[in-house]
Amino acid sequence: MEQYEEVLDRVLSILVEGNLSKNQQAPVTEIAKTIPVGISNRHAHLSRADIDSLFGKGYELTKLKDLSQPGQYACKECVTICGPKGVLEKIRVLGPARPVSQIEILQGDTFKLGIKGELRLSGDLNGTSGATMIGPKGSVQLTQGVIVAQRHIHMLPEEAKHFGVVDGEQVSIEFDGPRGGVLNNVIIRATANSGLECHIDTEEANALGVTSSTRIDILK
Amino acid sequence: MEQYEEVLDRVLSILVEGNLSKNQQAPVTEIAKTIPVGISNRHAHLSRADIDSLFGKGYELTKLKDLSQPGQYACKECVTICGPKGVLEKIRVLGPARPVSQIEILQGDTFKLGIKGELRLSGDLNGTSGATMIGPKGSVQLTQGVIVAQRHIHMLPEEAKHFGVVDGEQVSIEFDGPRGGVLNNVIIRATANSGLECHIDTEEANALGVTSSTRIDILK
């Protein structure tokens, strides 16, 4: 029954798309269902031990600004990431420290570094590529931890209920505009202490003409 | 009637998508309808006068390899592109010379250069940003000519007929895979002396998980 409703939803959205201009599209649904978009550039989450190695024993990261996810922040500190073929400089460190270091890069960076970029959700690091991180006080050779982030939507469990989705579900999201389109396989991450935001990276944002003021619809 | 068939096609493709695995998807339709994808990185087309200014009077570009569009080729030569905020080095020159110089960059490059990136088809340069080009023998200040290429599909008029599209029409194209999705507003360029190929840029390719072996379907 649920599948039938999904198909019906998609058929209806196509019919609406075919008969109405962008500006005429069901405004009520749009207000009820749009989600802000956060555009992620390359960044690194560091473990306490790796902060010690890169910036000095006991070094404390300096908060630059809070991010949309509660407790997460961008730091003043940057690191250099090295692969067998090239280097990425000025990679922003995000805080606070995590149990394990994780570097999130763009698909385009994988060619520059000369490493494979596994498409993964944050924290799912088994079997991913490694790289060398360089800081002002030393370097760390990661055996794994480099990922290309899989697009996802953070929300509270009650927001998931409102949107009719569940944690771990894959949905599609739609963008208007001259570079408009649909991105599939966007993972719902419905957890307590989340800020409602869809996370895509800069290549995805540029390809779809997305800016920081863009809001998206979930297409189930 | 044609519209009805289009809707039916899309409904059918959704039903097929929902019930069959990727490998089982209607092979006959796929063979008949898929189009190879060419991924464009940043590049420059130069006028004869600008080749003279950048590389020396009467300089002839050196062909490196032929491109998919008949008569077009990548050259050994590169130029540097400068904007008010930054520089792009090693921008590949494509030959042969054109009546007017045109620089095609990525949306992400526009932030680096500090210029506006108008989304345009090749040749549609009125009102676009300028930039300074630097070569081994001199520089040229373009007052306009910098674009972000609008995605498009080159084909012969008879191929357009086969695909049921016309020159100038905007279509959507679909990609499978973990970063799959749909890109809208892809312009059909149906002209004599064309090679069948869908042109997207590296940001679009990376966002959708596209490689040089990817083939796409037209969704009308």
Chai-1 contact restraints between the chains, C-beta under 6 A:
chainA,res_idxA,chainB,res_idxB,connection_type,confidence,min_distance_angstrom,max_distance_angstrom,comment,restraint_id
A,R10,B,I14,contact,1.0,0.0,6.0,A-B,restraint_1
A,V11,B,V11,contact,1.0,0.0,6.0,A-B,restraint_2
A,I14,B,R10,contact,1.0,0.0,6.0,A-B,restraint_3
A,Q107,B,N206,contact,1.0,0.0,6.0,A-B,restraint_4
A,G108,B,N206,contact,1.0,0.0,6.0,A-B,restraint_5
A,L119,B,P178,contact,1.0,0.0,6.0,A-B,restraint_6
A,P178,B,L119,contact,1.0,0.0,6.0,A-B,restraint_7
A,P178,B,N185,contact,1.0,0.0,6.0,A-B,restraint_8
A,G180,B,N184,contact,1.0,0.0,6.0,A-B,restraint_9
A,G181,B,V182,contact,1.0,0.0,6.0,A-B,restraint_10
A,G181,B,L183,contact,1.0,0.0,6.0,A-B,restraint_11
A,G181,B,N184,contact,1.0,0.0,6.0,A-B,restraint_12
A,V182,B,G181,contact,1.0,0.0,6.0,A-B,restraint_13
A,V182,B,V182,contact,1.0,0.0,6.0,A-B,restraint_14
A,L183,B,G181,contact,1.0,0.0,6.0,A-B,restraint_15
A,N184,B,G180,contact,1.0,0.0,6.0,A-B,restraint_16
A,N184,B,G181,contact,1.0,0.0,6.0,A-B,restraint_17
A,N185,B,P178,contact,1.0,0.0,6.0,A-B,restraint_18
A,E203,B,E203,contact,1.0,0.0,6.0,A-B,restraint_19
A,E203,B,N206,contact,1.0,0.0,6.0,A-B,restraint_20
A,E203,B,A207,contact,1.0,0.0,6.0,A-B,restraint_21
A,E204,B,A207,contact,1.0,0.0,6.0,A-B,restraint_22
A,N206,B,Q107,contact,1.0,0.0,6.0,A-B,restraint_23
A,N206,B,G108,contact,1.0,0.0,6.0,A-B,restraint_24
A,N206,B,E203,contact,1.0,0.0,6.0,A-B,restraint_25
A,A207,B,E203,contact,1.0,0.0,6.0,A-B,restraint_26
A,A207,B,E204,contact,1.0,0.0,6.0,A-B,restraint_27
A,A207,B,A207,contact,1.0,0.0,6.0,A-B,restraint_28
